[in-house]
């Protein structure tokens, strides 16, 4: 590494040594867990400081998705894997087509379990991956990089800006290059890691917390929940079918047999089952009413019969 690059790396908080763990290799297993837990307690507080920025991001993401846009995460290493994890969990949780929330990971999906660390240094690779997705001005692209300087993520963001997409950055350091390159920066400052530079620890936890809020908050605004019930869940296996039945029962007060009969009549669509029971209409009428109100259950329930 050249001298200038070393200086840039050393100034990052996430690369500094943590005085609380200078002697961690002399600690007992219990002491190791205690010091890691103490450092982890700081993560939620760091995320708390950036809640206004997260809320703004949720608002604009939901607006873009309502208009047919996509949410695309881009990152390398741990940051990229966390984006890919969040994207992969949205379709079964919220009955979302897999091309609405997507992820670009440096090295492709094979990098999920195999490191392709050289590609994180390629802005061209990030730009090319976003180009292949044909990003438009309807989309939102989120660059995820703990350091705020990873070339792959910055290349992806640069491509997004060229194409008019809204850009968001998730970083764990202050005053990073990415901050100047995105429309919204979300920067929970978690400080030095337990193991110096190991950003899969506090920085990774902070990024996961932010991603949880971005996707979940967006889905709530899009009507994918009813209260705190997961009413757009896909009943694709035994566990999820039992969850769907439980949701129908909680929302309607029906017993298990009644809920199962209703859910079957509704084609395993939880929203249609709930609306059918609570509005005292047929599943066909419920489907039409939901369609007329943006597939938002609460709105469909509150409309006058």
Buried (B, 14 or more C-beta within 10 A) or exposed (E): EEEEEEEBBEEBBBBBEBEBBEEBEEEEEEEBEEBBEEBBEBBEEBBEEBEEBBEBBBBBBBBBBEEEBBBBBBBBBBBBBBBBBBBBBBBBBBBBEEEBBBBBBBBBEEBBEEEBEEBBEBBEBBBBBBBEBEBEEBBBBBBBBBBBBBBBBBBBBBBBBEBEBBBBBBBBBEEBBBBEBBBBBBBBBBBBBBBEBBBBBBBBBBBBBBBBBBBBBBBBBBBBBBEEBBBBBBBEEEEBBEBBBBBBBBBBEBEEEBBBEBBEBBEBBBBBBBBBBBBEBEBEBBBEBBEEBEBBBEBBBEEEE
